[in-house]
Amino acid sequence: MDEKLKEIIPILEKYEQTHLIDFYDELDDNEKEVLVNQIKQTNFDFLNKLYINSFKNDVIDEKKISPINYYSKFDIKEKEKYIQLGEDIIREGKLAVITLAGGMGSRLGFKGPKGTYELQLPPDDKHKSLFEFICDKLKEANKKYNCTIPWYIMTSPSNDEKTKEYFKLHNYFGYPKEKIHFFEQYTVHILDINGKIMLDNIGKLKRDSNGNGDIFRAFKEKNLENTLGNTEWIVVSGVDNILLEIVDPLFLGLSAHNKSQVASKSVSKKDFDAKTWIFAKVDNNVEIINPVYLTEKMKYEKNENGKYKYNQINILAHLFSKDAFLKCSEFEIPYHRAFKKTDYINEEGMKMVVQEPNSFKFEKFIFDVFKYFDNFTLLEVDENMEFAPIKAFTGMATPERALEMYEKKMKKLQK
């Protein structure tokens, strides 16, 4: 027997993962070494526990749930005071921005990094990528407040190189190169429904990025804290929402005035029967929960101002004080299981393309750190002005719908 196999076979047998070496004899010496090293570096005990624990149903007693107080951008008082405070923070160079851009554009029928997906803007049909939408907003803020906002972009191993190439090809969209920092999030193995690690090819274990909640560890381990300079506040948002006001003086000023450690933007939920998770408090800690834990009465309950108590949904637009953001790397953030479609290698070593979900992907989410902070600000914003994510060709988050909403917003701002 190959000496390399003698060391790993007992481990694979223990965890019932011997299928990983089914095609070992078909690999060349270099490929064999790569595969063996991947197996040696795999924490099978962790993956086994992750798989088993993911079947445990979390239950939240309705008595533990209470509403979270939130502000509304529609009728917020002392708006000018907060805007002035926020503008001062930006002008003093105390704001940084992080863009979550670890995904690929596969659901859009696009092979490259999602951030490089381009939209065609009328009237001259100019092509503009999701990255460029964000960059233009940052450049506009830099010009308005006479500053240069540090821009951090979290990529993944699957798109890091191509993302950097895209920025280089487009001369960083005119943004100061030294103010753009790329860093990769980590990955975790993908399991089939029986808990077996899937293969990407006959000599490689299949992994995928482990969710936006990995941002804190990834940022710290790249030693990016040393690049923050005078930064006191950090905005974190996704790459695919072209409407979002990333540099928002009102949001920033309100949060600073409240001395909040963490803040989020939200939009109101229109369909109360939808499964969209909502902001709430559990044991008086801020969380985002599945609405199935609400009673029918709670679902439609209103506060003294006539606003629904449990209808604010997450739009992936968060704000952290620098200290809070760096503190989050110390927290144990749980994994959530998602049932996904994953192409796989079958028993004959052939790659199979699937049309239905067949695998478990595990992700960490940013919102799981909210419960560690007492002072939290939630600001409801206008969906028509700030929420048009681009997810897929079908449904409510298509490029066409986002572009239509973007054009309406631009026209409204020009009036």
N, C-alpha and C positions, 0 to 999 in steps of 0.2 A: 504493500500500500504506500502511496505517496506520503512522505514524511509530513508534508504540510497538513494532510487530512487527519493524521493521527491525533493532532492537538484539538481540532475543532469538532470532530464527529461526536465525541461524548456530550459536548455542549448542545449540538444540534439535536441529538437524540433526546436529551433531557427535556428540551422545550418543543419537541416535535416539529422541527424546522429542517429536516434532512433534505427536503425538496430543493433547498438552496444550492445543493451541489449535484443535482441530477445531471447537469450538463458539464460537469467539471472536466471530463476527459476530452471534450470538444474545444477546450480553451488552450491557447498557447501558454508558455511559461509565465510571461508577463501578466496575462489576463488571470491566470490562476493565482498569482501572488496578490493581485489587486482584490480578487474576490475573497481570498482567505483573510486579508487584512480588514476588509469591510466586516466580515463575520466576527473577527476578534474584537473589533471596536464596537460591536453592537451590544447594548445592554438588554439582553433577552428577558431578564427578570423584570426590568422596568416595563418593557413592552407587554409582557404577559399580564402584569398587574393593571396596566393602562387598559388593556382589552377587557379584562374581567370587570374592573370597576366601572367601565363605561356602560355596563348593562344595568347598573344600579339606578333606580329611578329617584331623582331628587324630588322631594316633596316639601313644599312650603306651606305651612299652616296659615290659613287666611288671617288668623288673629295676630300673626307676626308682621303682617303687611300694613303699611301706612303710606299715605301720599307724600310726595316730595313737593315742597314749595318751589314755584318757578316764576320767573319774570317773563313778560311778553314784550317783544320788540314793538308790538302794535301800540301799546299804551303805557310804556315804561315812563315813570316820572323822573324828573331831573336829568333828562337825556343829555342835554348839552354839557352838564357837569362831568358826566362819565366819559363823554367823547373827548373832552379837553384833557382829562386825566390819561386816557388811553393814547391820545396823540403825543402827549409829553413823553410817555414811556417809549413809544416808537422812535420819536425824534432823538431821544437820548441813547439810542442803540441798545435797548434792553430787551428786544424781542428777537426770537429765532423761530424758524419754521421747519417742521419735519413733514415730509411727504411719504406716505406709505405706498410703495410702488414695487412690491415683490411679485406681483402677479403677471401672468401672460394673457394675451388677448384671445385665447382659444375660443371662448364663448362668443366672441364677436367674429369668428371665422378668420382670425388674424394670428399669424405665427410669431410675431415679435412680442417684446415686453408691452404690457398694456399701456404704459405711459407714452409709448411711441405711436399709439393708434391715432390716426389723423382724421379730422372732420373737415368737410368742405364748406367753407363759409361764403354765403352770398354777400354782396352781389357779384364779386369778381372770382368766386369759387376758389379762393385761396385755401390751401391745405394747412391746417394747424393742429399740432399734436396736443394730447392732454397735458404733457409736460409744458408746452409753450403757453397754454392757457394760464397755468399757475405762474410761470415765469413772468408773463406780462403783468400779472397782478402785483408781483413782488417789485418789478421795475417801476411800476406806477407809484407804489408806496415809497420806494427809495427816492424817487424824484420829488414827491410831495413833501416828504419829511426830512429830506437832505441826510439820508443815512444809507447804509447797505446792510440789509437783513441777511444774516447767515442762513443758508439753505441746506438742509440735510435731507438726503434721499435714501430711504431704506429699500434696498433691492433684495434679491434672493440669489442663491447659487445658479438658478436656471436662467436668470436674465441680467445678472450684474454686468457681465462683459459687454453684452449687446446694448445695454442702457448707456454705459460709458462711451461706447463707440458712437451711439446716436448723438449724444451731447457734443462729442468732439467733432463729428461731421457737421453739426449745425452751429459750430463755434459757440457753444453754450448759450445760444439764443441771446448773445450780447450781455450775459450776466458775468460779473467778475468771477473768473475761474477759481480763484483762491477762496471764494466765499461759498463754494459748493462742495459738500462733503458726502461721498457715497459710503454706505456701510451695509453689509449683508446680514440678513436675519438667518437664523439657523433652520435646520430641517429635521423632520422626524419620519420614521418608516411608515409606509402605507400597508395596512393589513387587509386581507380578504375577510369575508364574513365569518370564517372559521378561526381567525386569529393568526393566519399564516402570513409571513412577510412576503410581499409580492416582488417579482423580479421586473426590472426595467428592460434588461436584456439577459441573455443566459449567463452573463458574468458580472451583473451589477444589481444590487439591491435597490428597490424603488423607494425613493424618499420624496417628500414635498415640504414646502415651507410650513413652519409651525405656528402661523397666525400672527396677527398684529400685536398680540400681547408680548411677543418676544422682543419688542422694540427696546425695552429697558436694559435687558441683559446685553443685547447686541451692541447698543450704544456704548455701554460701559466697557465692554471687553475690547472695543476698538479704541479706547482711551479718548473718546471725543469730548469728554468733559473738559479736557485741557484746551479745547478750541472755542469754548463758549464765551470767553472774555467777560464783558459787562452784562451778558444776558441775565435777565431775571425771570423772563416768561418764555414758555415754549408752546407754540401752536402745533398740534398734531392732527393731520387730516389725510383722507384718501386721495388717490390720484385721479379718480374718475368722476368727481362732482364738479362740473365746469361752472356752476353757478355760485358756489360757496364763496362768501367773503372771508378770505383767509386772514387778511390783515384788517381786523375789525376794531376800531378804536372804542366803540360802544361796549362790545363784549369784553374787551381787555380792561377798559376803565371800570366797568361795573364789577368785574371779578377782583380787580386790585382794590377798589373801594371797600369791598366786602372782606378783604384780606383772605380770599379763598385760596386754598392750596390746589384745588382742581376745579375745573368748570367745563360745561358742555353746552353745545347748542342742540336744539331739538325742534321737531315740527309736530303739529297735532295730528293724531291718528283719526282718519275719516271713517274707516270701516271698523266698527267696534267688535266685529266677529272675526276679523283677520287675526292671524297668529303672530303678527308683528310684536316683538317684545317691547316692553314699556319701562320707563323710569319709575321707580318706587323705592320705598325704604323697607328693609327687612331687618327686624330687631333694631330699628332706628339707624341702620346703615344704608347708604346709597347703593343701589344695585339696579341692574336692568333685568327684568324677569319675564318669564313666559306668562301671558295673560290667562292661561288656563287655571292659574292659582287664584284668580279673582272670582268672587261670587258674582252672580248676575246683577245683584244690587250694586256692588262695588264698581262694576264695569261702567255703569252710567252715572255714578255718583258725582255731584258737583260741590264745589266749595262755596263759601259765603259770597264770592264775587261772580258766581254763576259759571265758573269754568270747570271743566271736567277734571277730576283728581287724578285719573289714571289713563291719560291719553297722549303722553309725550313720548315720542319715539327717537331713537338714536340715529344721527345722521353722520357719524364718524367725524365729528368736529370738536376737538377737545383742546383745553388749555391747562397747562401745568405751571406752577411756580417752578423755578429751576430746582430748588431744594426738594420739592415733592417728586419731581420727575426722577432725579437721581436716587431718591430714597426707594423708589419702586423696584429697583434692581435687587433689592434685598428680600422682596416678597416672594412667597411660593405661589405662583399663579397656576391654577388648575387647567387641565386640558379638557376640551369639549369635543365630543365625537360627532362627525358629520358623515352621512351616507353619500358617497360620490361615485361618479363614473370614472373608472380607471382602466386603461388598456393594460393588458397583461400578457405574460408568456405562458402558453399552455403546456400540457404534458409532453408535447412533441417538440417544444422549443420554438414554436411559432408565435409571433405577436398577434394578439387578438384585439380587435377594435370593438368596443362595447357601445351599446345604445341605451342601456339602463344602468342605474347605480348598482355597483357590485363590490364596493370596498369601503373601508373605514379610514377616514383622514382625521387626524387629531390636531386641534388648534387651540392656542391661547388667545384670549381676548383682552384688549386694553381695559374694558369696563370692569374687569374683576379686581382692579386695584382701587376702585372708587370707595369701597367699603372701609378702607384703611384711613380715610380722611374725614374729619368732622366738618370742616368748612367747605361746602360745595355750592357752587352757583350754577343754576340751570336757566338758560335763556331760550325761550321759544322764538323762532324766527319764521318769516314768511316762506313757505315752501316754494311759491312761485318765483321768489327772488334768490333762494339759496340752496335749493335741493333738486338737482337733476342728475343723478348718478347714471353712468353708462355701464350696464352689466351684460346685456345680451341682445340678440336681434329680435327677440320676442318678449312680450310682457309689457310692463310699465316703465322699464329702465332701458329703453333703446336709444341708439345714437340719434335717431330722427326726433324722438320726443325731447331729448336733451337740447338738441340744436334749436328746435322750435321754441322752447322755453327761454333759451339763451337770447334769441332774437327779440322776443317779447320784452325781456328784461332790458336789453340795450335800448330799445325804443322808448321804454318808460323812463329810463335814466336820462335820455336826451331831451325829454320834454321840459 
